[in-house]
């Protein structure tokens, strides 16, 4: 029977850092699967509701299963209840496995690949993290990066709104028991960091000046808000991404605008390539593109909930009629 998982059911996956190990394992397996060209297919469909409102359907499929993520696009007030939904289907039978709230879990869908990358790409002995942004994504990113790089001792946060910086610093300090400082300027935060994560909304301009980045640092870009850094090693989650089901706009995240050919994270995980050609080389991990993280993240959440008897089991098929209803002959 399928499993119904609400936002409250899934909240421990957001708040309990020790549970992230399973998510890291799922995404690392997916990265290697992508590298082998087994990432399946993905599609994005934007459904207009009227002149100002639309809903996005994002689907991924492979031999392991299929998932559909539905969420409001433009024109809606943020955080509309029951508006971010995931559907997980079994790869063997095609049957529905779970309906999940993805309000908060969706942020982890991007944050776990970033945390995994930090584990393999951070400079040796990294002690400081710069977080550019203070929203939901920045809250997920700090958790996964700290999980991936436990040597980090302090976090510097910056966003254009000072009150947001102070509030974020206080909240994350209490939640994660780590020193979090609200930087006075973006430059101050970037210059002092071994890892720079650009997690805020940036439009039509870089989030920071590449000249501010210290030699050997890791930059994690989620929004294409990172200015190219001279001599930076470009690493992508995978050089092979899911095959698009329908034509899409040109995707970011393929190393455009940089001087070097990008590497795939799988090559570094497997020891085929090194993250840096020399210790002082900056690494840019570019995550802003379409990948097949949805299904493994849903599988992780579904298996955790099933193991711990969390959620509500339900059936959409009538037990009396069997698998298919016996319609009377006319």
ZISULWO-V63638 format. One line per field, one symbol per residue. ss: DSSP state (H for helix, E for strand, - for the rest). psi: psi as a letter, one per 30 degrees, with the letter a starting at -180 (. if undefined). A space follows every 10 residues. Layout:
# ZISULWO-V63638
ss: ???
psi: ???
This chain:
# ZISULWO-V63638
ss: -EEEE-HHHH HHHHH-HHHH HHHHHHHHHH HHHHH----- EEEEEEEE-- ---EEEEEEE EE--EEEEEE EE-------- ----EEEEEE -----EEEEE E---HHHHHH HHHHHHHHHH H------EEE EE---HHHHH HHHHHHHH-- ---EEEEE-- -HHHHHHHHH HHHHHH--EE EE---HHHHH H---EEEE-- -------E-H HH-----EEE E----E---- --EEEE---- --EE------ ---------- --EEHHHHH- ---------- --EEEE---- --HHHHHHHH HHHHHHH--- -EEE------ ----------
psi: klkkjleeef eefefjffff eeeeeeeeee eeeeefggfb lkkkkjjkea ffklkkkkkk kaffaklkkk lkclflklhk khfjkkkkkk fefglkelkk kgeefeefee eeeeeeeeef fkkkgkfkkk jjlgaeeeee eeeeeeefif fkflkkkklf jeeeeeeeee eeeeefhlkk kjkeleeeee fgkfkkjjgl kkkgllflkf ffkkkflkkj kfgggkkkkk gkkkklekfk lkkkelkllk klgggkflfl kllkeeeeef gellekfleg kkkjjjfilk lhfeeeeeee eeeeeeeghk akklkfkkee faekkjkkk.
